[in-house]
Amino acid sequence: MALPPSALLPSARPPRAADPAPPPPPGALTPRAQGVARVLLVAGLAALGLWVLHPFLPALAWAVILAIALGPLYARAERRWPPGRHNLLLPILFTLAVALVFLLPLVVLGIQAAREAHDVVALARAAEETGLPVPEMLSRLPFGGAQASAWWAENLSHPKAGADLLHHLDNSTAIGLSRSLGAQIVRRVVLFGFSLVALFFLFRDGKLVAAQVLTASARLFGPRGERVARQMVASVHGTVDGLVLVGLGEGVLLGIVYYFAGVPHPVLLGALTAVAAMIPFGAPLVFGAAALVLLAAGSVVPAAVVVAAGFVVTFVADHFVRPALIGGTTQLPFLWVLLGILGGVETFGLLGLFLGPAVMAALILLWREFTGGERASRAP
């Protein structure tokens, strides 16, 4: 009986075990020590990178906040006009729009300041030649008007007093102030330009950056890291809606009140009210100053109308609209929202308006997870 050809072949050898790993070089660290060294290397490089970038960190933070705030609008525009191969048109248009929103008010303020500069120079020359005249509003004060007018006439209404007052601002002081102001303006312009450049790349590569951030947070901290990141993004959206949009609404409403009450420069004061209203308790400073201007001109009833309208608008905005917008989005009590805003402004300046509530939202989320379990802390 003939054997099959396969029987003539040598039997199959069992699979050989993998070759052992080469021995470590002499003096090599243990795996645990190598892990510690890698952690130290990463921490050192991260600290070095932060030290290198620390002058531009505020600009980067502003770019991230603007990208998050405009993210839904940009996504809607992308769905309406799908990006092409290079994806440049929409990021450029949105970046230019943001630049115009910030630059146009500054241009208007510069033009207005240039117009008022002539009157300021004329007032300074008149003060140096004839002294400072007694303001008419002093005589209308309900208490102490006569005494205040007499003190002003005795100390400031003669030429020598006006000249002495103006000579305190000598040339060296003016030159020093001009240099300091110029340096600050140049620095702000550079940071603003860097923010616009970073914002362009965030618009262009926003989806990729968001996916990388979520992946990194999930790998480092697990599901909790992703929830914290989403909660901080939600807090930025809520803060933009509750502070910026509500502040703009307050500025528009009170600007209309200024116009009908006869306040000088109602558009400019309305814009200042909108900016001040973004900070809690900031709007009363502006409409209070507008009421004082009207009161100094003898318009008592319009001044009272401005004060009453200002308190009504700010009361409704601060006690009903803002808590619903910010607290509903971030799941934060309004007390923590207020503390986050005020503490953020005190620590980081205007940037703290958005960073403060985001930090509070993350801390409250972690606290709820620690005290109430996973189900009680799920972000919206």
matplotlib code that plots the C-alpha trace (Angstrom):
import matplotlib.pyplot as plt

x = [0.0, 1.5, 1.9, 0.5, 3.1, 2.4, 3.7, 7.1, 7.4, 9.0, 6.6, 5.6, 7.7, 5.8, 5.9, 9.1, 8.8, 9.6, 13.1, 13.9, 14.3, 17.8, 19.3, 19.3, 22.5, 24.8, 23.6, 20.1, 17.3, 14.6, 11.2, 9.7, 12.5, 12.2, 8.5, 9.3, 12.0, 9.5, 7.0, 9.6, 10.7, 7.2, 6.6, 9.8, 9.1, 5.5, 6.8, 9.4, 6.8, 4.5, 7.4, 8.2, 4.5, 3.5, 3.5, 1.0, -1.2, -3.9, -4.1, -4.4, -7.1, -9.1, -8.8, -10.1, -13.0, -14.0, -13.8, -16.0, -18.5, -18.7, -18.5, -22.3, -22.5, -19.4, -20.8, -24.0, -22.1, -20.1, -23.3, -24.7, -21.4, -19.3, -15.6, -13.5, -10.2, -8.2, -10.9, -9.7, -12.7, -14.9, -12.1, -10.9, -14.4, -15.2, -11.8, -12.3, -15.7, -14.3, -11.6, -14.2, -16.4, -13.5, -11.9, -14.9, -15.8, -12.1, -12.2, -15.4, -13.9, -10.7, -12.7, -14.8, -11.7, -10.1, -13.2, -13.2, -9.5, -10.0, -12.4, -10.0, -7.1, -9.3, -10.3, -6.7, -5.6, -8.6, -7.7, -4.1, -5.1, -8.2, -8.4, -11.1, -14.6, -17.0, -19.1, -22.8, -23.7, -22.2, -24.9, -27.6, -26.4, -29.1, -26.5, -23.3, -23.6, -22.8, -19.8, -18.5, -18.9, -17.1, -14.2, -13.8, -13.9, -11.3, -8.8, -9.3, -10.9, -7.9, -5.1, -2.4, -4.3, -5.0, -1.4, -0.1, -2.5, -1.4, 2.3, 2.1, 1.9, 5.4, 7.0, 8.8, 5.6, 3.7, 6.5, 6.7, 2.9, 3.0, 5.8, 4.1, 0.7, 2.4, 4.1, 0.9, -1.0, 1.7, 1.6, -2.2, -2.1, 0.5, -1.5, -4.7, -3.1, -1.8, -5.3, -6.7, -4.1, -4.8, -8.5, -8.1, -6.4, -8.9, -11.7, -9.9, -8.9, -11.4, -12.9, -9.4, -8.4, -11.6, -11.2, -7.6, -8.6, -11.4, -9.1, -6.3, -8.7, -10.3, -6.8, -5.5, -8.6, -11.1, -14.8, -14.6, -12.1, -14.4, -17.3, -15.2, -14.1, -17.7, -18.9, -16.2, -17.2, -20.9, -20.0, -18.2, -21.4, -23.6, -21.3, -21.3, -25.1, -25.5, -22.9, -22.1, -25.5, -27.4, -24.9, -25.4, -29.2, -28.8, -26.7, -29.2, -32.2, -30.4, -28.9, -32.5, -33.3, -30.3, -31.4, -34.9, -33.7, -31.3, -28.0, -25.0, -23.4, -26.1, -24.5, -21.2, -22.7, -24.9, -21.7, -20.0, -23.1, -23.0, -19.3, -19.9, -23.0, -20.9, -19.4, -21.9, -22.9, -20.9, -23.8, -25.0, -21.7, -22.4, -26.1, -25.4, -22.8, -25.3, -27.9, -25.3, -24.6, -28.3, -28.6, -25.7, -27.5, -30.7, -32.7, -34.0, -36.9, -34.8, -32.1, -34.6, -36.0, -32.5, -31.8, -35.2, -34.9, -31.4, -32.3, -35.3, -33.3, -30.3, -32.6, -34.5, -31.2, -29.3, -32.0, -34.0, -32.3, -28.7, -29.4, -31.6, -29.0, -25.8, -27.2, -29.3, -26.4, -23.7, -26.0, -24.5, -26.3, -26.1, -24.0, -21.2, -21.6, -21.3, -18.3, -16.6, -17.2, -16.0, -13.0, -12.1, -12.1, -10.0, -7.5, -7.3, -9.0, -11.5, -10.5, -11.7, -15.3, -15.1, -12.4, -13.9, -17.3, -15.6, -13.3, -16.3, -18.3, -15.5, -15.0, -18.7, -18.9, -16.1, -17.6, -21.0, -19.2, -17.3, -20.4, -23.3, -22.0, -21.6, -25.3, -25.7, -22.8, -23.5, -23.0, -25.9]
y = [0.0, 3.3, 5.9, 9.4, 12.1, 13.9, 10.9, 11.2, 14.8, 15.5, 16.1, 19.7, 21.2, 22.8, 26.6, 27.9, 30.2, 33.8, 34.8, 36.2, 40.0, 41.2, 41.8, 45.5, 47.4, 47.6, 50.2, 50.5, 51.6, 49.3, 49.6, 51.4, 53.9, 54.4, 55.2, 57.8, 59.3, 59.6, 61.3, 63.8, 64.4, 65.1, 67.4, 69.3, 69.7, 70.9, 73.4, 74.6, 75.0, 77.0, 79.2, 79.9, 80.6, 82.4, 85.9, 84.5, 82.4, 85.1, 85.5, 81.7, 81.6, 84.3, 82.4, 79.2, 81.1, 82.8, 79.5, 77.8, 80.6, 80.8, 77.1, 76.4, 79.3, 78.1, 74.5, 75.8, 77.8, 74.7, 72.7, 75.4, 75.9, 72.7, 73.5, 72.7, 70.9, 73.6, 74.8, 78.4, 80.6, 80.2, 80.4, 83.7, 85.2, 84.3, 85.6, 88.9, 89.2, 88.8, 91.4, 93.9, 93.4, 94.4, 97.0, 99.1, 100.3, 101.3, 103.3, 105.0, 105.8, 107.2, 109.4, 110.7, 111.3, 113.3, 115.4, 116.1, 116.8, 120.4, 121.3, 119.8, 121.9, 125.1, 124.4, 123.9, 127.2, 129.1, 127.6, 128.7, 132.2, 132.9, 130.0, 127.4, 128.8, 127.7, 124.8, 125.6, 122.2, 123.3, 125.9, 123.3, 120.9, 120.4, 120.7, 122.6, 124.3, 127.8, 126.6, 124.5, 127.4, 129.8, 127.4, 126.8, 130.6, 131.2, 128.5, 127.6, 130.6, 132.9, 132.5, 131.6, 128.5, 127.3, 127.7, 125.9, 123.1, 122.6, 122.9, 119.9, 117.9, 118.8, 117.6, 114.7, 113.3, 113.7, 112.0, 109.1, 108.6, 108.7, 106.1, 103.8, 104.1, 103.5, 100.4, 99.0, 99.7, 98.0, 95.0, 94.7, 95.0, 92.2, 89.9, 90.7, 89.8, 86.5, 85.7, 86.2, 83.9, 81.2, 81.7, 81.1, 77.7, 76.8, 77.4, 75.5, 72.5, 72.7, 69.2, 67.6, 69.6, 68.8, 65.1, 65.1, 66.9, 64.5, 61.5, 62.9, 63.6, 60.2, 58.5, 60.5, 60.7, 58.2, 59.1, 61.7, 63.8, 63.9, 65.0, 67.8, 69.0, 69.0, 70.8, 73.5, 74.0, 74.3, 76.9, 79.0, 78.9, 79.8, 82.6, 84.1, 83.9, 85.2, 87.9, 89.1, 88.8, 90.0, 92.9, 93.9, 93.8, 96.1, 98.5, 98.7, 99.3, 101.9, 103.5, 104.2, 105.6, 107.9, 109.1, 110.1, 111.5, 113.9, 112.4, 113.6, 110.9, 108.3, 105.8, 106.0, 105.7, 102.8, 101.0, 101.7, 100.4, 97.2, 96.6, 97.5, 95.3, 92.2, 92.6, 92.2, 95.6, 97.4, 99.0, 101.2, 103.1, 104.1, 105.0, 106.7, 108.9, 109.7, 110.7, 113.0, 114.7, 115.3, 116.5, 118.9, 120.4, 121.0, 118.1, 116.5, 114.5, 112.9, 112.0, 110.3, 108.4, 107.2, 105.9, 104.2, 102.6, 101.5, 99.8, 98.1, 96.8, 95.6, 94.0, 91.9, 91.0, 90.1, 88.3, 86.5, 86.3, 85.7, 83.0, 81.1, 81.3, 80.6, 78.3, 76.3, 75.6, 74.9, 73.4, 75.9, 77.8, 81.5, 82.2, 80.0, 81.7, 85.1, 84.1, 82.6, 85.8, 88.2, 86.0, 85.4, 89.1, 89.9, 87.2, 87.2, 90.5, 90.5, 87.0, 85.9, 86.5, 83.2, 81.3, 81.8, 80.2, 77.4, 76.5, 76.7, 74.4, 71.8, 71.9, 71.6, 68.6, 66.9, 67.6, 66.1, 63.0, 62.7, 63.1, 61.9, 59.2, 59.0, 59.4, 62.7, 64.3, 63.7, 66.9, 68.1]
z = [0.0, -1.1, 1.6, 1.0, 0.1, 3.3, 5.3, 3.6, 4.9, 8.3, 11.1, 11.8, 14.6, 17.5, 17.5, 19.2, 22.1, 21.5, 21.9, 25.3, 25.7, 25.5, 28.9, 30.0, 29.6, 32.7, 35.2, 33.7, 36.0, 37.1, 35.3, 38.2, 38.3, 34.6, 35.0, 37.7, 35.4, 32.5, 34.8, 35.9, 32.3, 31.2, 34.2, 33.5, 29.8, 30.6, 33.2, 30.7, 28.0, 30.3, 31.3, 27.6, 26.7, 29.9, 28.2, 25.7, 28.0, 28.4, 24.6, 24.2, 26.9, 25.1, 21.8, 23.5, 25.2, 21.9, 20.0, 22.6, 22.7, 18.9, 18.4, 17.8, 15.4, 13.5, 13.4, 11.9, 9.3, 8.4, 7.9, 5.7, 3.7, 3.9, 4.0, 0.9, 0.8, 2.5, 4.9, 5.0, 4.0, 7.0, 9.6, 7.9, 7.8, 11.5, 12.6, 10.7, 12.2, 15.8, 15.0, 13.8, 16.8, 19.1, 16.9, 15.8, 19.3, 19.9, 16.6, 17.7, 21.1, 19.4, 17.1, 20.0, 22.1, 19.2, 19.0, 22.7, 22.8, 21.4, 24.2, 26.8, 25.5, 25.4, 29.0, 30.1, 28.5, 30.1, 33.5, 33.2, 32.2, 34.3, 36.8, 37.0, 37.1, 39.8, 38.4, 38.2, 39.8, 43.1, 43.6, 43.0, 45.7, 48.4, 51.2, 51.5, 48.0, 49.2, 51.2, 48.3, 45.9, 48.2, 48.7, 44.9, 44.3, 46.9, 46.0, 42.3, 40.5, 40.2, 37.6, 40.0, 41.2, 37.7, 36.7, 39.8, 39.2, 35.6, 36.3, 38.6, 35.4, 34.1, 30.9, 32.4, 34.0, 30.7, 28.8, 31.3, 31.1, 27.3, 27.2, 29.6, 27.9, 24.5, 25.7, 27.1, 23.9, 21.8, 24.1, 24.0, 20.2, 20.0, 22.3, 20.4, 17.1, 18.6, 19.9, 16.4, 14.9, 17.5, 17.0, 13.3, 13.9, 16.5, 14.0, 11.3, 13.5, 16.3, 15.8, 15.9, 19.0, 20.8, 20.1, 21.3, 24.5, 25.2, 24.5, 26.7, 29.6, 29.3, 29.4, 32.3, 34.5, 33.0, 32.4, 35.2, 33.2, 30.1, 32.3, 33.9, 30.5, 29.2, 32.3, 31.9, 28.3, 29.3, 31.9, 29.3, 27.2, 30.2, 31.2, 27.7, 27.5, 31.1, 31.1, 27.6, 26.0, 29.0, 29.4, 25.8, 26.3, 29.4, 27.4, 24.6, 26.9, 29.0, 25.9, 24.8, 28.2, 28.0, 24.6, 25.6, 29.0, 27.2, 28.5, 26.4, 24.2, 24.8, 22.4, 24.1, 27.5, 26.4, 25.2, 28.5, 30.4, 28.3, 29.2, 32.9, 33.1, 32.3, 35.8, 38.7, 40.2, 37.5, 35.6, 38.5, 38.3, 34.7, 34.9, 38.3, 36.5, 33.8, 36.4, 38.0, 34.7, 34.3, 37.8, 37.3, 34.3, 36.4, 34.9, 38.1, 36.7, 33.8, 36.3, 38.5, 35.5, 34.5, 38.1, 38.3, 34.9, 35.6, 38.9, 37.3, 34.4, 36.4, 39.1, 36.5, 34.8, 37.9, 39.8, 37.1, 33.7, 34.6, 37.3, 34.8, 32.0, 33.9, 36.6, 34.2, 32.0, 34.6, 37.3, 39.8, 42.5, 41.7, 44.9, 43.4, 40.0, 41.7, 43.7, 40.6, 38.6, 41.4, 42.4, 38.7, 38.0, 41.1, 40.1, 36.3, 35.4, 32.6, 31.6, 35.0, 34.0, 32.1, 34.0, 37.4, 36.7, 34.7, 37.7, 40.1, 37.8, 37.7, 41.5, 42.2, 39.8, 41.6, 44.9, 43.8, 42.5, 45.8, 48.0, 46.0, 43.7, 39.9, 39.0, 40.9, 39.1, 35.5, 33.5, 31.3]

ax = plt.figure().add_subplot(projection="3d")
ax.plot(x, y, z, "-o")
ax.set_aspect("equal")
plt.show()
